[in-house]
Amino acid sequence: MIQVTILKNQDGQYLGFDCKGHAGYADRGKDIVCAGVSTLVINTVNAVERLTKEKAAVDASEEDGRIALRFHQPARHDAQLLMDALVLGLEGILQGYGTEYMAVSFQEV
């Protein structure tokens, strides 16, 4: 199962996210749930790095299917919008494929 934790502060501003695991929807290379989540997550990281002025740290491990992003300060407008788009996409996958393959949670930190 893929577990995505979206990190926010008490004001609702994004601080980052953690994504780990494998969906197990299908065999490796044919798992469309894993591919969809990976695409959304990697595109968000790339967009934050290339399209915003946000400073962020990224940590990833392909072996255990983990990627984490941490903003150095709460996300501002552009990064906030990109994170909203990530959440929207993840919720769409969750609605389409159910909680057997993916979980999305929000954590206040």
Helices and strands as residue ranges (DSSP letters): E 2-8, E 14-20, H 32-51, E 56-61, E 66-71, H 77-97, E 102-108
